[in-house]
C-alpha cells in the first residue's frame, strides 16, 4: 500500500500585496480548461496563470536535485487543487491540497504557494516562482524555481529546493471533447461524498471511518486505531490527466489521502476502472449530471468459497 503524506485542503484564495483577496473561479464547470496554454506566469493575470499551470508535470531532471532519501517526481494542478508525488525512503508519498496565487502590484501572479493545515495552523509546503511554460515540437515544457518548507519529519526533502524542468503529461484522449455534456466532461472535477449504500444498507459512516484504520504486521490486516474519531467529509478529485484522488478530512488522525489512476473502459463512457491494468476496480456510472454523480461497484470477496456472496455498493456525490 502506498505510504501517503497526510495533508489538509484549504480554500483557493488569491492574495494581493495590499492584503485584499478575491476568489478565482474555474474557467468552466467541468474542470477542463485550455490544455495547451503557454507563457510566463509572472506576466499573467490569475485566470491566465491557472490555464498555464493546469495539468500534470513530470520532472525529467529530478535525479540532479534528489535528496539522499527524497525525490520530487511530479506535480499536477487541477482547477483548484494540487497533487505532488514524492519518493521518500523508497516509498511513494502523495501531497494533496489547494494552491494560492500571489499577486503583485500590477495584478499579475508573482508566485504560487502550496498550502496545508497542520494542528489547526496554516503552513506553506512550497512556493513556486519564475514559472515559464513553452511549446517545442508539439510538446509542452515548464521551468520553475521551487522552495520547499516541509514540516518536521520530512527534513530530508528540504534539499529539493532549486530549479526544475518538467514535461507536461499527455491528457486522456477524451479530454479534447467539444461536447460539454459528455460523461468525460461531467465526471472530471471535484466531488463531495453524500452517501454509500451496500446491498441497500446505509454504510456511509463506515466509509467515513477509513482514517481510523492502520495496517498491523502482527495481525496482517488493518486494525482500528484506539481513540480515533471518523472523518466528517470525503472529497473526490477526478482529473483529465488520469488522476483519481480521495481525501478524508475531519478525523483526529489528520487528513487521509488515497490516489490512483483511472481509465474509461470503452468509448461509451459508462464505466471506468481505478487502478492498474492488472489490479483495478470497475466503477459503473448509474447517473451523471453537472451537479450529481451516482456510481456503483460489485464485489465478490471470496469467489472460490462463497461465489454467491456479492456486495453491490452505490456511492452518491455532489459536484463542487
N, C-alpha and C positions, 0 to 999 in steps of 0.2 A: 504494500500500500504506500502511496506517495506520502512523504513527510511534508506537511503543509505549514506555512507561516500564517499564524492567525492574526488577521488584521481587521480593523473596523472601517466600514464605509462611512463617508460623510457627504453632505450636500455639496454639489458642484457650485462654487462661488467664484466670480471674477472680482478680484480685489484691485482697487486703484491706489495710486500713490497718495491720493488725498483722503484715503480711508473710506471713500464711497464705494459701493459694490452693487452689482446687478447680476441677475441670473442669466446665463447664456442658454437659450433654448436650442434643442436639436434642430438640424436643418430640415428634417422631416419626421414623421411619426413612426417610421418603420426602422429607424436606426441605420439605414443605408444612405450614404452621402456620396459625394464625388470621390471615387476610389483612386483617382489618378491625379489629384491636385499636387502641385509643386510650388516652391517658393521659399523665401527666407522668413521665418516666423516672426522675427523682430520687426518686420515691415508690414505685418498683417493685423487686421482687427481680430477680436476674439472669434467671431464667426468664421472668418477666413482661416485662422490658425487651426481651428478644430478640424476643418476639412483637410488641411495639410498633414497633420499628425495622425489622422484617423487611419487605423489598420494595424496589422501585426508586423513588427520589425525584428528580424533575426540578425544577431551580431555575427559578422564573419571575421572579425579580428579579436574575438573575445579572449583568445589564449594570451595575447600580448598584455592584457590588463587583468588577467585572472590572479586572484589572491591564492595563497597556498591551498586553502580549503574552500574557496568560494569562486564560482564562475557565473557571470551575468550572461544569460543565454538569449533572452528576448524580452520585448515589451510590446504590449498591444493596447491601443487606445480605441475605445468604443465611443459612442456619443457622450457618455457621462461617467465613464469609469476606465481604470487601467488594470492590466494584468501583467505582472512581472514574473518571469521564470528564472530561478537561480538553481545552481547545483552547489549544495553545501555539504561538505564531507562526503561527497559521492552520492548524495540523495537529492531528489528534486524537491524544491520548495517553491511555493506559489504565493506571491503577494498580490492582494486584490483590494482595491478601494476606488475612490473617485479623486479627480485631479482638480487643481486650482490654477487658473490662468492669471498671471500677474501682469498688470497693465502699466505702461509708462505714461508720461505726461502728454504724449502725442496720441494716446488712445490705442497704441499697438501693444502686442504681447511681448513682454521682456523676458519672461521665464515661465516654466511650468513646474508646479510643486505636486509631488505625490504624497498625500497625507493619510494619516490613520490615527485612531484614538487608542491610547493605552492607559488603563487605570483612570478613565474619565478625563484624560489630558490629551489635547490635540497636538500631535507631533508631525514633523515632516520627515518622511523616509528618504526623499531625494529631491533635488532641484535640477532641472534641465535648462540649459541656456545654449545660445548660438546654434539653434536648430535650423539646418538648411536641408531642404528636400529637392532633389533634382531627378531628371529622367535621362537615361542613356541606353540606347539600343532597346527601347520598349521596356526597360526595367526601371524601377523607382528605387532611389537610394537616399539615405539620410546620414548626415553627420551632426553630432551634438556633443556638448560637454555635460557631464553629469556628476554631481557631488552627492555622495551618499551620506546618510546620517542614521545608521541603524541603531536600534535600542540595544541595551545591554544583552549580551548573549550572541550577538552577531558582529562582534568587533572585527573578525577576520574579513568581513565583506567590505569594511570601510576602505580597504586598499584598492577597491574597484573604481575609485574616483578618477576621472580622466576623460579623454576624448574618445568617442566611439564612431565607427562607421557601421551602418546596418543596411540590409536589403529588405524591401517590403515583400512580404509573402504574397503569393497569388491568392485572390479571394476565391470562394467557392464558385463553380461555374454558373450557378443560379443567381449570382449577385448582379449580373448585368440585365436583369429583367426590366422591361418597360412597364410591367403591369403592377401597379401599387397594391392590387388586391390579390396577388399571387400568395400562395401559402408561404413561400420563402420570404417575401417582403413583410408579411404579417408576423411570422414567427420570430424573426430577428428583432432583438431589443431586450429590454429589461422587464421582468415579470415579478409580481408579488404573490406568494403562496396563499391560497384561500382554504383548500381542504384536500384531504386524502381519504378515500373510501376503499377498503379491502373487502371484497365479496359483500358489498353493500353495507359494511360496518364502518362507522366513522373512526379512523385511526390517525386523525390529524395530530393529536397530542403525542403520539408515538414518534412521528417523524420530527416534531419539534424537539424531541429528547435526544436527537442524534449527537449533539456535542457532549452528552453525558456518558458516552461510551469510549473506552480506550482498549487497545489490544493488550492482552496478558499472555506472555510467553508460557507461564506456568499452566494456564488453562487452555492455551492455544485457541483462544476465542476472545471476542470483545466482552468486557465486563463493565458494569455500571460504576461510575465514579461516586464515591461517598460524598454527600452534601451538595451534589451538583444540582443546579436549577436549569430547567429547559430553556431553549431559545424562545423568544416571543414573536419572531418573524423569520421567514425564509425568502430570499430573493434569488431569482434565476436570471442569468445573463446568457443569451444565445447570440453569438456574433457571426457575421457573414464571412469570417475567416476560419470558421470551423471550431471555435472555442465554445465550450459548454461549462458554465461555472455556477455552482450552487453555494450560497452564503447564508449561514445561520447566525443571527445576531440576538443579543439579549441574555445569553447564558452567562453565569458567573465563571465559566471556563474560557470566556473570551469569544471572539468571532471564529466560527469554524468554516473552512473553505474546502470545497472539493471541485476539481476541474478535470475535464476530459475533452475529447474531440467528438464531433457529431457529423453525420452524413445522411443525405436523403437515400432511401432505398431504391427509388426509381423516379422517373420523370413525372409521375402523378403527384408527388409531394404530399402524400397522405400518411406517410410513416417515415421515421428516421431512426438511425442507430446511434447510440452513445457508447464510445469505447473503440478499441482497435478492431481490425478485421477478424482476428482470432477470438477475442473476448469482448462481446458487446451486448447491450440491452436494446431490444426492439421497442420503440415507443410509437403508438398509433395516435393520430390526431382524430379525436372524436368530433370536435367542433373548434372553429378558429375564426376570430374577428379581430378588428383593430383595438378591442377593449378586453377580450377574454379568450382564454385558451383552455380546452379540456383535453387531456392526454390520458392514454391508458397503456397498461402493460400487463402481460400474462406470464406467470411464472409457475413452473413445476419444480419445487425444490429437490425432490428425490424421484426422478422419473423411473429409476430401475425398481425400487422397492415400493414406491407409492405413486404409481402413474396417474391415479385418479385424484390426487391431492393437488388441486390447481388454485392459485391465488390470482384473482383479477383485480387490479388496482387502478383507480381512476383519480387523477390529480386535476384540480382546478386552479388556474392562476389568473390574476388580473394584470393587464398591461399597464405599465407605469407611464 
